[in-house]
């Protein structure tokens, strides 16, 4: 099961994307939101551990 980003608590700092070993997290500049590509996510939890705002969560 892929992780997800809670857009309401996300501070858009990018820490989750920086620590993702699979490059599964991307930023959409139009919406100012990070999202997880479920096809690339290996459910390792690195994003959750790296997220200071608690926005990265198990889906």
C-alpha distance matrix in Angstrom:
0.0 3.8 6.7 9.5 13.3 15.5 18.4 21.0 20.7 20.1 23.4 22.6 23.7 21.4 20.7 16.9 17.6 20.3 18.2 15.2 16.1 14.6 16.2 13.0 14.6 17.7 20.4 22.1 25.7 26.7 24.4 24.2 20.4 17.6 14.4 11.2 11.1 7.7 9.8 10.9 8.2 8.0 6.3 10.0 10.8 13.9 13.7 13.6 16.5 18.4 18.3 21.6 21.1 17.9 16.4 13.2 10.9 7.5 6.4
3.8 0.0 3.8 6.6 10.2 13.0 15.6 18.5 18.2 17.1 20.2 19.1 20.2 17.8 17.3 13.5 14.1 16.9 15.2 12.2 13.5 12.0 12.9 9.6 10.8 13.9 16.6 18.5 22.0 23.3 21.1 20.6 16.9 14.0 10.8 7.5 7.8 5.1 8.0 8.5 5.5 6.8 5.4 8.9 9.3 11.8 10.9 11.4 14.5 15.8 15.5 19.0 18.6 15.8 13.8 10.5 9.0 6.7 5.9
6.7 3.8 0.0 3.8 7.1 9.9 12.7 15.4 14.7 13.7 16.8 16.1 17.1 15.1 14.5 10.7 12.0 15.0 13.4 10.9 13.2 12.5 12.8 9.7 9.7 12.8 15.0 17.1 20.4 21.8 19.3 18.4 14.6 11.7 9.2 6.6 8.8 7.5 10.8 10.5 7.2 8.7 6.3 8.8 7.5 9.8 8.2 8.2 11.7 12.8 12.1 15.4 14.8 12.0 10.1 6.8 5.5 4.3 4.9
9.5 6.6 3.8 0.0 3.8 6.5 9.1 11.9 11.8 10.8 14.2 13.6 15.3 13.7 13.9 10.5 11.8 15.2 14.5 12.4 15.3 14.4 13.7 10.5 9.2 11.4 12.8 14.4 17.6 18.7 15.9 15.2 11.4 9.1 6.7 5.7 8.7 8.5 12.2 12.2 9.6 12.0 10.0 12.2 10.4 12.0 9.3 9.2 13.0 13.4 11.7 14.7 13.3 10.9 8.1 5.8 5.4 6.2 5.6
13.3 10.2 7.1 3.8 0.0 3.8 5.8 8.8 8.5 7.1 10.5 10.1 12.1 11.2 11.8 9.1 10.7 14.1 14.0 12.8 16.2 15.7 14.3 11.6 9.1 10.6 10.9 12.5 15.2 16.4 13.4 12.2 8.5 6.7 5.9 6.9 10.5 11.5 15.0 14.5 12.3 14.9 12.9 14.4 12.0 12.7 9.2 9.1 12.7 12.3 9.8 12.2 10.5 8.9 5.3 4.6 6.2 8.7 8.8
15.5 13.0 9.9 6.5 3.8 0.0 3.8 5.5 5.7 6.1 9.9 10.6 13.1 13.3 14.0 11.9 13.9 17.0 17.1 16.3 19.8 19.5 18.1 15.4 12.7 13.7 13.3 14.2 16.4 17.0 13.5 12.5 9.3 8.9 8.9 10.5 13.9 14.6 18.3 18.2 15.8 18.2 15.9 17.4 14.6 15.5 12.1 11.1 14.4 14.2 11.1 12.5 9.7 8.3 4.8 6.4 7.2 10.1 9.9
18.4 15.6 12.7 9.1 5.8 3.8 0.0 3.8 5.6 5.0 8.3 8.7 11.9 12.5 14.2 12.7 14.1 17.3 18.2 17.5 21.2 20.7 18.6 16.1 13.0 12.9 11.4 11.7 13.4 13.7 10.1 9.2 6.4 7.5 8.5 11.3 14.6 16.1 19.5 19.4 17.7 20.5 18.6 20.1 17.4 17.8 14.1 13.7 16.8 15.9 12.5 13.6 10.7 10.5 7.0 9.1 10.8 13.6 13.2
21.0 18.5 15.4 11.9 8.8 5.5 3.8 0.0 3.8 5.7 8.4 10.2 13.2 14.7 16.1 15.2 17.0 19.9 20.6 20.4 24.2 24.0 22.0 19.7 16.5 16.5 14.7 14.8 15.9 15.9 12.3 11.2 9.4 11.0 12.3 15.0 18.3 19.5 23.1 23.0 21.0 23.6 21.3 22.6 19.5 20.0 16.4 15.3 18.1 17.3 13.7 13.8 10.3 10.5 7.8 11.0 12.3 15.4 15.2
20.7 18.2 14.7 11.8 8.5 5.7 5.6 3.8 0.0 3.8 6.4 9.1 11.2 13.0 13.6 13.1 15.6 17.9 18.4 18.7 22.5 22.9 21.2 19.2 16.0 16.5 15.1 16.0 17.1 17.8 14.5 12.5 10.6 11.2 12.9 15.1 18.8 19.9 23.4 22.8 20.4 22.6 20.1 20.8 17.4 17.6 14.2 12.8 15.1 14.3 10.5 10.2 6.5 7.1 5.3 9.0 10.8 14.3 15.0
20.1 17.1 13.7 10.8 7.1 6.1 5.0 5.7 3.8 0.0 3.8 5.4 7.8 9.3 10.4 10.1 12.2 14.5 15.5 15.9 19.7 20.1 18.0 16.4 12.9 13.1 11.6 13.0 14.0 15.3 12.3 9.8 7.8 8.0 10.3 12.8 16.5 18.2 21.4 20.4 18.4 20.8 18.8 19.3 16.2 15.7 12.0 11.6 13.9 12.3 8.7 9.1 6.3 7.6 5.0 7.9 10.8 14.3 15.2
23.4 20.2 16.8 14.2 10.5 9.9 8.3 8.4 6.4 3.8 0.0 3.8 5.5 8.3 9.7 10.7 12.6 14.2 15.8 16.9 20.7 21.4 19.0 18.1 14.4 14.1 12.0 13.5 13.6 15.3 12.9 9.6 9.0 9.6 12.7 15.3 18.9 21.0 24.0 22.6 20.8 23.2 21.4 21.4 18.3 17.1 13.6 13.6 15.0 12.7 9.4 8.7 6.7 9.5 8.1 10.8 14.0 17.6 18.8
22.6 19.1 16.1 13.6 10.1 10.6 8.7 10.2 9.1 5.4 3.8 0.0 3.8 5.6 8.3 9.2 9.9 11.8 14.0 14.8 18.5 18.9 16.1 15.4 11.7 10.8 8.4 10.2 10.3 12.7 10.8 7.1 6.7 6.9 10.5 13.2 16.5 19.1 21.8 20.2 18.9 21.6 20.4 20.5 17.8 16.3 12.7 13.8 15.4 12.6 9.9 10.4 9.4 11.5 9.5 11.0 14.5 17.8 18.7
23.7 20.2 17.1 15.3 12.1 13.1 11.9 13.2 11.2 7.8 5.5 3.8 0.0 3.8 5.7 8.1 9.0 9.7 12.0 13.7 17.2 18.3 15.7 15.8 12.3 11.9 10.2 12.8 12.7 15.6 14.2 10.5 10.2 9.4 12.7 14.7 18.0 20.5 22.9 20.8 19.4 21.6 20.5 19.9 17.2 15.0 11.9 13.2 13.9 10.6 8.6 8.8 9.1 11.7 10.7 11.7 15.5 18.8 20.3
21.4 17.8 15.1 13.7 11.2 13.3 12.5 14.7 13.0 9.3 8.3 5.6 3.8 0.0 3.8 5.4 5.3 6.3 9.0 10.3 13.7 14.7 11.9 12.3 9.0 8.8 8.1 11.4 12.1 15.3 14.2 10.8 9.8 7.8 10.6 12.1 15.0 17.7 19.7 17.4 16.2 18.5 17.9 17.3 15.1 12.7 9.7 12.0 12.8 9.5 8.4 10.0 10.9 12.5 11.1 10.9 14.6 17.4 18.9
20.7 17.3 14.5 13.9 11.8 14.0 14.2 16.1 13.6 10.4 9.7 8.3 5.7 3.8 0.0 3.8 5.5 5.1 6.5 8.8 12.1 13.9 12.1 12.7 10.0 11.2 11.3 14.8 15.8 19.0 17.7 14.3 12.9 10.4 12.5 13.0 16.0 18.1 20.2 17.5 15.7 17.3 16.4 15.1 12.7 9.9 7.5 9.6 9.6 5.9 5.9 7.8 9.8 11.1 10.7 10.0 13.5 16.2 18.4
16.9 13.5 10.7 10.5 9.1 11.9 12.7 15.2 13.1 10.1 10.7 9.2 8.1 5.4 3.8 0.0 3.8 5.5 5.5 6.2 10.0 11.3 9.8 9.6 7.2 9.3 10.4 14.0 15.8 18.7 17.1 14.3 11.9 8.7 9.8 9.6 12.7 14.5 16.7 14.1 12.1 13.8 12.8 11.9 9.7 7.4 4.3 7.1 8.2 5.6 5.5 8.8 10.2 10.1 9.1 7.2 10.6 12.9 14.9
17.6 14.1 12.0 11.8 10.7 13.9 14.1 17.0 15.6 12.2 12.6 9.9 9.0 5.3 5.5 3.8 0.0 3.8 5.6 5.3 8.7 9.3 6.8 7.5 5.0 6.6 8.3 12.0 14.0 17.1 16.2 13.6 11.6 8.1 9.1 8.9 11.2 13.7 15.2 12.4 11.4 13.6 13.6 13.0 11.8 9.4 7.0 10.4 11.6 8.9 9.3 12.3 13.5 13.7 12.1 10.2 13.3 15.1 16.6
20.3 16.9 15.0 15.2 14.1 17.0 17.3 19.9 17.9 14.5 14.2 11.8 9.7 6.3 5.1 5.5 3.8 0.0 3.8 5.8 8.2 10.1 8.2 10.1 8.5 9.8 11.2 15.0 16.3 19.8 19.2 16.3 14.8 11.6 12.9 12.6 14.5 16.9 18.0 14.7 13.8 15.2 15.4 13.9 12.9 9.6 8.3 11.7 11.6 8.5 10.0 12.5 14.7 15.2 14.5 12.7 15.8 17.6 19.6
18.2 15.2 13.4 14.5 14.0 17.1 18.2 20.6 18.4 15.5 15.8 14.0 12.0 9.0 6.5 5.5 5.6 3.8 0.0 3.8 6.1 8.9 8.4 10.0 9.4 11.8 13.8 17.6 19.4 22.6 21.6 18.9 16.8 13.4 13.9 12.6 14.5 16.1 17.2 13.9 12.2 12.9 12.7 10.7 9.7 6.2 6.2 9.5 8.9 6.6 9.2 12.1 14.6 14.4 14.2 11.7 14.3 15.6 18.1
15.2 12.2 10.9 12.4 12.8 16.3 17.5 20.4 18.7 15.9 16.9 14.8 13.7 10.3 8.8 6.2 5.3 5.8 3.8 0.0 3.8 5.5 5.5 6.6 6.9 10.1 12.9 16.4 18.9 21.8 20.8 18.6 16.0 12.3 11.8 9.8 11.2 12.6 13.5 10.1 8.5 9.5 9.9 8.6 8.5 6.0 5.9 9.6 10.2 8.8 10.7 14.3 16.0 15.1 14.2 11.1 13.2 13.9 15.8
16.1 13.5 13.2 15.3 16.2 19.8 21.2 24.2 22.5 19.7 20.7 18.5 17.2 13.7 12.1 10.0 8.7 8.2 6.1 3.8 0.0 3.8 5.8 7.9 9.7 12.6 15.7 19.2 21.6 24.6 23.9 21.9 19.4 15.7 14.8 12.3 12.7 13.7 13.6 9.8 9.0 8.9 10.5 8.7 10.1 7.8 9.1 12.5 12.6 11.7 14.2 17.6 19.6 18.6 17.9 14.6 16.2 16.2 18.0
14.6 12.0 12.5 14.4 15.7 19.5 20.7 24.0 22.9 20.1 21.4 18.9 18.3 14.7 13.9 11.3 9.3 10.1 8.9 5.5 3.8 0.0 3.8 5.3 8.3 11.0 14.6 17.7 20.5 23.2 22.6 21.1 18.6 14.8 13.3 10.5 9.8 10.9 10.2 6.4 6.7 7.5 10.0 9.6 11.4 10.1 10.6 14.0 15.0 14.2 16.0 19.7 21.1 19.9 18.5 15.1 16.4 16.0 17.1
16.2 12.9 12.8 13.7 14.3 18.1 18.6 22.0 21.2 18.0 19.0 16.1 15.7 11.9 12.1 9.8 6.8 8.2 8.4 5.5 5.8 3.8 0.0 3.8 5.6 7.6 11.1 14.2 16.8 19.7 19.3 17.8 15.6 12.0 11.0 9.0 8.7 11.1 10.9 7.4 8.1 10.3 12.2 12.1 13.0 11.2 10.5 14.2 15.4 13.9 15.1 18.6 19.7 19.1 17.3 14.4 16.4 16.7 17.5
13.0 9.6 9.7 10.5 11.6 15.4 16.1 19.7 19.2 16.4 18.1 15.4 15.8 12.3 12.7 9.6 7.5 10.1 10.0 6.6 7.9 5.3 3.8 0.0 3.8 6.6 10.3 13.0 16.2 18.5 17.7 16.6 13.8 10.2 8.2 5.5 5.1 7.5 8.0 5.1 5.5 8.6 10.1 11.2 11.8 11.1 9.8 12.9 15.1 14.1 14.5 18.2 18.7 17.6 15.3 12.3 13.8 13.9 14.2
14.6 10.8 9.7 9.2 9.1 12.7 13.0 16.5 16.0 12.9 14.4 11.7 12.3 9.0 10.0 7.2 5.0 8.5 9.4 6.9 9.7 8.3 5.6 3.8 0.0 3.8 7.0 10.1 13.1 15.6 14.5 13.0 10.3 6.6 5.5 4.5 6.3 9.2 10.8 8.7 8.2 11.5 11.9 12.7 12.2 11.1 8.7 11.7 14.0 12.4 12.2 15.5 15.8 15.1 12.6 10.3 12.6 13.6 14.0
17.7 13.9 12.8 11.4 10.6 13.7 12.9 16.5 16.5 13.1 14.1 10.8 11.9 8.8 11.2 9.3 6.6 9.8 11.8 10.1 12.6 11.0 7.6 6.6 3.8 0.0 3.8 6.7 9.6 12.2 11.7 10.4 8.4 5.5 5.6 6.7 7.8 11.5 12.8 11.1 11.5 15.0 15.6 16.5 15.8 14.6 11.8 14.8 17.0 14.9 14.2 17.1 17.0 17.0 14.1 12.6 15.2 16.7 16.6
20.4 16.6 15.0 12.8 10.9 13.3 11.4 14.7 15.1 11.6 12.0 8.4 10.2 8.1 11.3 10.4 8.3 11.2 13.8 12.9 15.7 14.6 11.1 10.3 7.0 3.8 0.0 3.8 6.1 9.0 8.6 6.9 5.8 4.4 6.5 9.2 10.9 14.5 16.1 14.8 15.0 18.4 18.6 19.5 18.2 16.9 13.7 16.2 18.4 15.9 14.5 16.8 16.2 16.9 13.9 13.4 16.4 18.4 18.3
22.1 18.5 17.1 14.4 12.5 14.2 11.7 14.8 16.0 13.0 13.5 10.2 12.8 11.4 14.8 14.0 12.0 15.0 17.6 16.4 19.2 17.7 14.2 13.0 10.1 6.7 3.8 0.0 3.8 5.5 5.6 5.5 5.5 6.3 7.9 11.1 12.3 15.8 17.4 16.8 17.4 21.0 21.2 22.5 21.3 20.3 17.0 19.2 21.7 19.4 17.6 19.6 18.5 19.2 15.9 15.9 18.5 20.4 19.7
25.7 22.0 20.4 17.6 15.2 16.4 13.4 15.9 17.1 14.0 13.6 10.3 12.7 12.1 15.8 15.8 14.0 16.3 19.4 18.9 21.6 20.5 16.8 16.2 13.1 9.6 6.1 3.8 0.0 3.8 5.6 4.9 7.2 8.9 11.4 14.6 16.0 19.5 21.1 20.3 20.8 24.4 24.6 25.5 24.1 22.7 19.4 21.5 23.7 21.0 19.1 20.5 19.4 20.8 17.7 18.3 21.2 23.5 23.0
26.7 23.3 21.8 18.7 16.4 17.0 13.7 15.9 17.8 15.3 15.3 12.7 15.6 15.3 19.0 18.7 17.1 19.8 22.6 21.8 24.6 23.2 19.7 18.5 15.6 12.2 9.0 5.5 3.8 0.0 3.8 5.7 8.1 10.8 12.7 16.1 17.3 20.6 22.3 22.1 22.7 26.4 26.4 27.8 26.4 25.4 22.0 23.8 26.3 23.8 21.6 22.9 21.3 22.5 19.2 20.0 22.6 24.8 23.8
24.4 21.1 19.3 15.9 13.4 13.5 10.1 12.3 14.5 12.3 12.9 10.8 14.2 14.2 17.7 17.1 16.2 19.2 21.6 20.8 23.9 22.6 19.3 17.7 14.5 11.7 8.6 5.6 5.6 3.8 0.0 3.8 5.4 8.7 10.6 14.3 16.1 19.0 21.2 21.2 21.3 24.9 24.5 26.0 24.2 23.6 20.0 21.3 24.0 21.9 19.3 20.5 18.5 19.5 16.1 17.2 19.6 21.9 20.8
24.2 20.6 18.4 15.2 12.2 12.5 9.2 11.2 12.5 9.8 9.6 7.1 10.5 10.8 14.3 14.3 13.6 16.3 18.9 18.6 21.9 21.1 17.8 16.6 13.0 10.4 6.9 5.5 4.9 5.7 3.8 0.0 3.8 7.0 10.0 13.7 16.1 19.1 21.4 20.8 20.5 23.9 23.3 24.3 22.3 21.3 17.6 19.0 21.4 18.9 16.3 17.3 15.6 17.1 14.0 15.3 18.1 20.8 20.5
20.4 16.9 14.6 11.4 8.5 9.3 6.4 9.4 10.6 7.8 9.0 6.7 10.2 9.8 12.9 11.9 11.6 14.8 16.8 16.0 19.4 18.6 15.6 13.8 10.3 8.4 5.8 5.5 7.2 8.1 5.4 3.8 0.0 3.8 6.5 10.3 12.9 15.7 18.3 17.8 17.1 20.5 19.8 21.0 19.0 18.4 14.7 15.9 18.7 16.6 14.0 15.6 13.8 14.5 11.1 12.0 14.6 17.1 16.7
17.6 14.0 11.7 9.1 6.7 8.9 7.5 11.0 11.2 8.0 9.6 6.9 9.4 7.8 10.4 8.7 8.1 11.6 13.4 12.3 15.7 14.8 12.0 10.2 6.6 5.5 4.4 6.3 8.9 10.8 8.7 7.0 3.8 0.0 3.8 7.1 10.0 12.9 15.4 14.4 13.6 17.0 16.3 17.4 15.7 14.9 11.3 13.1 15.8 13.8 11.8 14.1 13.0 13.2 9.9 9.6 12.4 14.7 14.6
14.4 10.8 9.2 6.7 5.9 8.9 8.5 12.3 12.9 10.3 12.7 10.5 12.7 10.6 12.5 9.8 9.1 12.9 13.9 11.8 14.8 13.3 11.0 8.2 5.5 5.6 6.5 7.9 11.4 12.7 10.6 10.0 6.5 3.8 0.0 3.8 6.6 9.2 12.0 11.5 10.8 14.3 13.9 15.6 14.4 14.3 11.1 12.8 16.0 14.8 13.1 16.0 14.8 14.1 10.6 9.4 11.2 12.7 12.0
11.2 7.5 6.6 5.7 6.9 10.5 11.3 15.0 15.1 12.8 15.3 13.2 14.7 12.1 13.0 9.6 8.9 12.6 12.6 9.8 12.3 10.5 9.0 5.5 4.5 6.7 9.2 11.1 14.6 16.1 14.3 13.7 10.3 7.1 3.8 0.0 3.8 5.9 8.7 8.1 7.0 10.6 10.4 12.5 11.9 12.2 9.7 11.7 14.8 14.2 13.3 16.7 16.1 14.6 11.6 9.2 10.3 10.8 10.2
11.1 7.8 8.8 8.7 10.5 13.9 14.6 18.3 18.8 16.5 18.9 16.5 18.0 15.0 16.0 12.7 11.2 14.5 14.5 11.2 12.7 9.8 8.7 5.1 6.3 7.8 10.9 12.3 16.0 17.3 16.1 16.1 12.9 10.0 6.6 3.8 0.0 3.8 5.4 5.5 6.2 9.9 11.0 13.4 13.8 14.3 12.5 14.7 17.7 17.2 16.8 20.3 19.8 18.3 15.4 12.8 13.4 13.0 12.0
7.7 5.1 7.5 8.5 11.5 14.6 16.1 19.5 19.9 18.2 21.0 19.1 20.5 17.7 18.1 14.5 13.7 16.9 16.1 12.6 13.7 10.9 11.1 7.5 9.2 11.5 14.5 15.8 19.5 20.6 19.0 19.1 15.7 12.9 9.2 5.9 3.8 0.0 3.8 5.5 5.1 8.2 9.0 12.2 13.0 14.5 13.2 14.8 17.9 18.2 17.9 21.4 21.0 18.8 16.2 13.2 12.8 11.3 9.9
9.8 8.0 10.8 12.2 15.0 18.3 19.5 23.1 23.4 21.4 24.0 21.8 22.9 19.7 20.2 16.7 15.2 18.0 17.2 13.5 13.6 10.2 10.9 8.0 10.8 12.8 16.1 17.4 21.1 22.3 21.2 21.4 18.3 15.4 12.0 8.7 5.4 3.8 0.0 3.8 5.8 8.3 10.5 13.3 15.0 16.1 15.4 17.5 20.2 20.4 20.6 24.3 24.2 22.1 19.6 16.5 16.3 14.6 13.3
10.9 8.5 10.5 12.2 14.5 18.2 19.4 23.0 22.8 20.4 22.6 20.2 20.8 17.4 17.5 14.1 12.4 14.7 13.9 10.1 9.8 6.4 7.4 5.1 8.7 11.1 14.8 16.8 20.3 22.1 21.2 20.8 17.8 14.4 11.5 8.1 5.5 5.5 3.8 0.0 3.8 6.4 9.2 11.1 13.0 13.4 13.0 15.6 17.9 17.7 18.5 22.2 22.6 20.8 18.7 15.3 15.7 14.5 14.2
8.2 5.5 7.2 9.6 12.3 15.8 17.7 21.0 20.4 18.4 20.8 18.9 19.4 16.2 15.7 12.1 11.4 13.8 12.2 8.5 9.0 6.7 8.1 5.5 8.2 11.5 15.0 17.4 20.8 22.7 21.3 20.5 17.1 13.6 10.8 7.0 6.2 5.1 5.8 3.8 0.0 3.8 5.5 7.8 9.4 10.3 10.1 12.2 14.6 15.0 15.7 19.4 19.9 17.7 15.9 12.3 12.3 10.9 11.1
8.0 6.8 8.7 12.0 14.9 18.2 20.5 23.6 22.6 20.8 23.2 21.6 21.6 18.5 17.3 13.8 13.6 15.2 12.9 9.5 8.9 7.5 10.3 8.6 11.5 15.0 18.4 21.0 24.4 26.4 24.9 23.9 20.5 17.0 14.3 10.6 9.9 8.2 8.3 6.4 3.8 0.0 3.8 5.5 8.4 9.9 10.9 12.6 14.3 15.4 16.8 20.5 21.3 18.9 17.7 13.9 13.4 11.4 12.2
6.3 5.4 6.3 10.0 12.9 15.9 18.6 21.3 20.1 18.8 21.4 20.4 20.5 17.9 16.4 12.8 13.6 15.4 12.7 9.9 10.5 10.0 12.2 10.1 11.9 15.6 18.6 21.2 24.6 26.4 24.5 23.3 19.8 16.3 13.9 10.4 11.0 9.0 10.5 9.2 5.5 3.8 0.0 3.8 5.6 8.2 9.1 9.8 11.8 13.6 14.6 18.1 18.7 15.9 15.1 11.3 10.1 7.9 9.4
10.0 8.9 8.8 12.2 14.4 17.4 20.1 22.6 20.8 19.3 21.4 20.5 19.9 17.3 15.1 11.9 13.0 13.9 10.7 8.6 8.7 9.6 12.1 11.2 12.7 16.5 19.5 22.5 25.5 27.8 26.0 24.3 21.0 17.4 15.6 12.5 13.4 12.2 13.3 11.1 7.8 5.5 3.8 0.0 3.8 5.7 8.0 8.9 9.6 11.5 13.4 16.8 18.2 15.6 15.5 11.8 11.3 9.8 12.3
10.8 9.3 7.5 10.4 12.0 14.6 17.4 19.5 17.4 16.2 18.3 17.8 17.2 15.1 12.7 9.7 11.8 12.9 9.7 8.5 10.1 11.4 13.0 11.8 12.2 15.8 18.2 21.3 24.1 26.4 24.2 22.3 19.0 15.7 14.4 11.9 13.8 13.0 15.0 13.0 9.4 8.4 5.6 3.8 0.0 3.8 5.4 5.2 6.3 8.6 10.0 13.3 14.5 11.9 12.2 8.6 8.3 7.8 11.0
13.9 11.8 9.8 12.0 12.7 15.5 17.8 20.0 17.6 15.7 17.1 16.3 15.0 12.7 9.9 7.4 9.4 9.6 6.2 6.0 7.8 10.1 11.2 11.1 11.1 14.6 16.9 20.3 22.7 25.4 23.6 21.3 18.4 14.9 14.3 12.2 14.3 14.5 16.1 13.4 10.3 9.9 8.2 5.7 3.8 0.0 3.8 5.4 5.1 6.0 8.5 11.8 13.8 12.1 12.5 9.2 10.3 10.9 13.9
13.7 10.9 8.2 9.3 9.2 12.1 14.1 16.4 14.2 12.0 13.6 12.7 11.9 9.7 7.5 4.3 7.0 8.3 6.2 5.9 9.1 10.6 10.5 9.8 8.7 11.8 13.7 17.0 19.4 22.0 20.0 17.6 14.7 11.3 11.1 9.7 12.5 13.2 15.4 13.0 10.1 10.9 9.1 8.0 5.4 3.8 0.0 3.8 5.4 5.0 5.9 9.7 11.0 9.5 9.2 6.0 8.1 9.7 12.4
13.6 11.4 8.2 9.2 9.1 11.1 13.7 15.3 12.8 11.6 13.6 13.8 13.2 12.0 9.6 7.1 10.4 11.7 9.5 9.6 12.5 14.0 14.2 12.9 11.7 14.8 16.2 19.2 21.5 23.8 21.3 19.0 15.9 13.1 12.8 11.7 14.7 14.8 17.5 15.6 12.2 12.6 9.8 8.9 5.2 5.4 3.8 0.0 3.8 5.5 5.3 8.4 9.4 6.9 7.6 4.7 5.9 7.9 11.1
16.5 14.5 11.7 13.0 12.7 14.4 16.8 18.1 15.1 13.9 15.0 15.4 13.9 12.8 9.6 8.2 11.6 11.6 8.9 10.2 12.6 15.0 15.4 15.1 14.0 17.0 18.4 21.7 23.7 26.3 24.0 21.4 18.7 15.8 16.0 14.8 17.7 17.9 20.2 17.9 14.6 14.3 11.8 9.6 6.3 5.1 5.4 3.8 0.0 3.8 5.7 8.0 10.2 8.6 10.4 8.3 9.5 11.2 14.7
18.4 15.8 12.8 13.4 12.3 14.2 15.9 17.3 14.3 12.3 12.7 12.6 10.6 9.5 5.9 5.6 8.9 8.5 6.6 8.8 11.7 14.2 13.9 14.1 12.4 14.9 15.9 19.4 21.0 23.8 21.9 18.9 16.6 13.8 14.8 14.2 17.2 18.2 20.4 17.7 15.0 15.4 13.6 11.5 8.6 6.0 5.0 5.5 3.8 0.0 3.8 6.3 9.2 8.9 10.1 8.5 11.0 13.3 16.4
18.3 15.5 12.1 11.7 9.8 11.1 12.5 13.7 10.5 8.7 9.4 9.9 8.6 8.4 5.9 5.5 9.3 10.0 9.2 10.7 14.2 16.0 15.1 14.5 12.2 14.2 14.5 17.6 19.1 21.6 19.3 16.3 14.0 11.8 13.1 13.3 16.8 17.9 20.6 18.5 15.7 16.8 14.6 13.4 10.0 8.5 5.9 5.3 5.7 3.8 0.0 3.8 5.6 5.6 6.6 6.2 9.2 12.3 15.0
21.6 19.0 15.4 14.7 12.2 12.5 13.6 13.8 10.2 9.1 8.7 10.4 8.8 10.0 7.8 8.8 12.3 12.5 12.1 14.3 17.6 19.7 18.6 18.2 15.5 17.1 16.8 19.6 20.5 22.9 20.5 17.3 15.6 14.1 16.0 16.7 20.3 21.4 24.3 22.2 19.4 20.5 18.1 16.8 13.3 11.8 9.7 8.4 8.0 6.3 3.8 0.0 3.8 5.7 7.9 9.0 11.7 15.1 17.8
21.1 18.6 14.8 13.3 10.5 9.7 10.7 10.3 6.5 6.3 6.7 9.4 9.1 10.9 9.8 10.2 13.5 14.7 14.6 16.0 19.6 21.1 19.7 18.7 15.8 17.0 16.2 18.5 19.4 21.3 18.5 15.6 13.8 13.0 14.8 16.1 19.8 21.0 24.2 22.6 19.9 21.3 18.7 18.2 14.5 13.8 11.0 9.4 10.2 9.2 5.6 3.8 0.0 3.8 5.5 8.1 10.6 14.3 16.4
17.9 15.8 12.0 10.9 8.9 8.3 10.5 10.5 7.1 7.6 9.5 11.5 11.7 12.5 11.1 10.1 13.7 15.2 14.4 15.1 18.6 19.9 19.1 17.6 15.1 17.0 16.9 19.2 20.8 22.5 19.5 17.1 14.5 13.2 14.1 14.6 18.3 18.8 22.1 20.8 17.7 18.9 15.9 15.6 11.9 12.1 9.5 6.9 8.6 8.9 5.6 5.7 3.8 0.0 3.8 5.6 7.2 10.8 13.1
16.4 13.8 10.1 8.1 5.3 4.8 7.0 7.8 5.3 5.0 8.1 9.5 10.7 11.1 10.7 9.1 12.1 14.5 14.2 14.2 17.9 18.5 17.3 15.3 12.6 14.1 13.9 15.9 17.7 19.2 16.1 14.0 11.1 9.9 10.6 11.6 15.4 16.2 19.6 18.7 15.9 17.7 15.1 15.5 12.2 12.5 9.2 7.6 10.4 10.1 6.6 7.9 5.5 3.8 0.0 3.8 6.1 9.8 11.3
13.2 10.5 6.8 5.8 4.6 6.4 9.1 11.0 9.0 7.9 10.8 11.0 11.7 10.9 10.0 7.2 10.2 12.7 11.7 11.1 14.6 15.1 14.4 12.3 10.3 12.6 13.4 15.9 18.3 20.0 17.2 15.3 12.0 9.6 9.4 9.2 12.8 13.2 16.5 15.3 12.3 13.9 11.3 11.8 8.6 9.2 6.0 4.7 8.3 8.5 6.2 9.0 8.1 5.6 3.8 0.0 3.8 7.1 9.1
10.9 9.0 5.5 5.4 6.2 7.2 10.8 12.3 10.8 10.8 14.0 14.5 15.5 14.6 13.5 10.6 13.3 15.8 14.3 13.2 16.2 16.4 16.4 13.8 12.6 15.2 16.4 18.5 21.2 22.6 19.6 18.1 14.6 12.4 11.2 10.3 13.4 12.8 16.3 15.7 12.3 13.4 10.1 11.3 8.3 10.3 8.1 5.9 9.5 11.0 9.2 11.7 10.6 7.2 6.1 3.8 0.0 3.8 6.2
7.5 6.7 4.3 6.2 8.7 10.1 13.6 15.4 14.3 14.3 17.6 17.8 18.8 17.4 16.2 12.9 15.1 17.6 15.6 13.9 16.2 16.0 16.7 13.9 13.6 16.7 18.4 20.4 23.5 24.8 21.9 20.8 17.1 14.7 12.7 10.8 13.0 11.3 14.6 14.5 10.9 11.4 7.9 9.8 7.8 10.9 9.7 7.9 11.2 13.3 12.3 15.1 14.3 10.8 9.8 7.1 3.8 0.0 3.8
6.4 5.9 4.9 5.6 8.8 9.9 13.2 15.2 15.0 15.2 18.8 18.7 20.3 18.9 18.4 14.9 16.6 19.6 18.1 15.8 18.0 17.1 17.5 14.2 14.0 16.6 18.3 19.7 23.0 23.8 20.8 20.5 16.7 14.6 12.0 10.2 12.0 9.9 13.3 14.2 11.1 12.2 9.4 12.3 11.0 13.9 12.4 11.1 14.7 16.4 15.0 17.8 16.4 13.1 11.3 9.1 6.2 3.8 0.0
